[in-house]
Amino acid sequence: MDSASIQFVLFGLATALISNVSRSRSWRSMVLFLASIIFLAFLSHYPLAFVPLAGFLLLGYGGLLVVGRAGSRWLVASVLTVIFAYAWLKKYTVLPEAIFLQFPYLTVGLSYIFFRVLHLIIDTGGGERQHLGPGAYLLYMLNFTTLVSGPIQRYEDFSRDQFAAEPIELGPRVVGLQLERIVRGFFKVNILAMLLHALQEDAVAQLVQPSPPALKVYAAVRLAVVYPFFLYANFSGYIDIVIAMARLMRLRLPENFNRPFSASSVLDFWNQWHMTLSNWLKTYVYNPLLIALMRRISAVEMEPLLGVFCFFVTFFLIGIWHGRTSEFIMFGFLTGSGMSINKLWQLGLIRAKGRKGYRALAMNPAYVSFGRGLNYAWFSFTLFWFWSDWAQIGRIYQALPAFEWLGVWLTVCVAVTVVLASWERLRAALLSIKSAQGPVLTSRYARVIYASALALTAFVVSILLNQPAPDIVYKAF
Amino acid sequence: MNLPTDVKPASGAEGKMARRDWILLPFLALLTITLISVCAELVARRTFSESATSLESCLVLTDPASGVRGIPNSVCWEKSPESPLVEYRLDGAGYRSGMEYGPKSPGTYRIVMIGSSLAMGERVPFEGTLAALLPVELSRRSARKIELYNEAMAYGFARNAALRFQDALRAQPDLILWVLTPLDVERAGFTYVKDSFNKPAASDSPIASLKNAILKGIRERGGSIVVGNALRHWLYEFQSQRQYIRSFLLNRPDEGEAGFLKGQLSPQWQAHVSEFDSYAADIEQQAKAAGVPFVATFAPNRVQAAMISLGEWPPGFDPYQLDRTLRSIVTSHGGTYIDILPDFRTLLGPEHLYYPLDGHPDAQGQAVLAELLAKQLAGGAIPELKASTSSMAGSSQRN
């Protein structure tokens, strides 16, 4: 059962339906647990493949118990053990190959379980949580709506909804909204992302195969423009589906995207893109690191620079979390650098113009529009190390001389600036058409119309192409 | 556009749906779906029209003695959904030869081409076909006058080619060129049965079975739905090479269009090959007896061309397998085999040279095939056609 396939959607809807047979928390928990086990069983037919995952879960629970009983004394050791076990199971290339397990095993969802385990251990070590039973632990870890690619939900939020004596409301309006969101997500993953992926693959082929220089420049522009949109459609579409499914099971998952391409700086972008990941790292890496550094370096004038450094470390870690190869180290380096440089630029502007002047500039539509374009181009540039490998990147960059690449990135920056600015204006204009109940475009009638159109298109195209649902990119991490 | 997708816990009238909405919302959904479907179908019918007449009205399809053959001096027109309106004008011998059948003029080198629909130039106006382009290109390369008499015929697979082979010999050829496709092997012993090419795709998935049942029901009641094919055409054109190969190989059963792409031919395909071998032996023996040089070549189908161009394919597949098998068959009977498949490695997106649904090469595809064949034929495979030094220089300058 592929993520975001029609089978997955039907499975989720069936689970939601059964889950709602009773409002009792034990019934809903049992249904969620059984559904998660069935979902896991679809991922591999070999029992041995589950053993490392089970071992990791056990290790996490062991760490949780130790930290819960012995307090923060064992916190660092537990955290380091979990990090090592994760790197070992994910076969990070920094570790010697000889120590890796030599049989095929399941790593799907491991990265997200890793975050949840660390979150539990760290919070328990900080004295913020009471004892957690093995049932609740497993349910939280294996919840099939968050297992494969997040979103990363905090345990408190999970337990608030899942174990509530009186579950949250689920009226016809909520059901309608969730069904519409599932349709939207399914369309994004199966149609939009599929078409964008085709454009990306064709652009790569045109760049690395013999073709006229003008076509290569055009292919390079297409490649740079298309991939971030593809990734967004692929990942946010999947997240739409699982958030809506979970809501139908009376469980609220955190949002992972908030119109990321409307962000006008790298700093804003990471507040709107894969939000649960950046929030997790801000909570468990950025803040503790900044506090620790500020304790050691007390000079007030150094504080902003410490923030810059912590941004770099945090987002460098985001990069290397994505994968075990040197390409992801580069991705992390570029992401961290982007954040740090953006922060330095912000500090420099504040120093030069004062806070008021900076705020005025940040509100300037031209500055905001150009910031969007620049952020998009930068994100697209960093993503080359995300979707490709060194050999392919080499071939792609050798396809054009350096000055033409410069032209390509400038073109991308300008084109995206114009397109996104136009889109923002159009969106604002459309949302300004209002009835007594609010914007016409967000009314239930408009939603039904476009959800029906998207559902029809997605259904027909899926049936006609009859191909497997595209992989969710973040499933691999 | 991001829209709010959750609502606060229901409170009062805000959380409830008005009674009229229980009727209005499903009606709106139904109306949207109906409107889009009807509009899409109307647009598709305009752009994907099909002519009432077809090539088959110029053919005698069920004569057991001669197999499928053309009606002498007949003219017919056909527009398939993906192709332009094409005229098929058959000569006095019933072939789409494009030249008057008669004695050779002195100094002219005559090639007689045999094969099936691809070699006949189906779906392409005559002036864009292999038969029209190849002699021009060969004459340019070899600096001698080449004419090509096209005796290829729709459904002219191996058995039919063997049945009509005496026609080829009667045309006093200096060379016989057999242009093969995967279908020439798969349908080697073909005898015409109406609609034998239109069987529904076999599938064991419940969704595909449901789809087939729905489509059958609609066809029986209201004629065929064009929008499905129009969408498939567009999607196949839009897919990247990798996506296309992946979905094609996944969806096609082992036999048929993808069966010959397996690294190890299945028993069914081995049987097809064996049947083809017996007809090839018969044809080549007749050519040998008449003292006419015999050359065969193999033109890939759409997915095979894409696989070769991409240069990678899933484990268990090999797009060159059938090519190698045919080479060994043709050469074992004394013929010459020219291999154009490796040249597809250098083509960017060769799958776009074919009609995506129909599978025949379009005019551009026919032109590329003519170019590749001329290159091989003039490249030394046939000494009489070997490119002269001056034309080679001209060719390389042009390239």
Interface residues (C-beta under 8 A of the other chain):
Chain A: I6 I168 E169 G171 P172 R173 V174 G176 L177 Q178 E180 R181 M194 L195 H197 A198 L199 Q200 E201 D202 A205 Q206 Q209 P210 S211 D240 I243 A244 R247 R252 F257 N258 R259 R427 L441 T442 R444 Y445 R447 V448 I449 A451 S452 A453 L456 T457 V460 V461 I463 L464 L465 N466 Q467 P468
Chain B: M1 N2 L3 P4 T5 D6 V7 P9 A10 G15 K16 M17 D21 L24 L25 L28 A29 L30 T32 I33 I36 S37 I207 A208 K211 G228 L231 R232 L235 F238 Q239 S240 Q241 R242 Q243 R246 S247 L250 N251 L310 T346 L348 G349
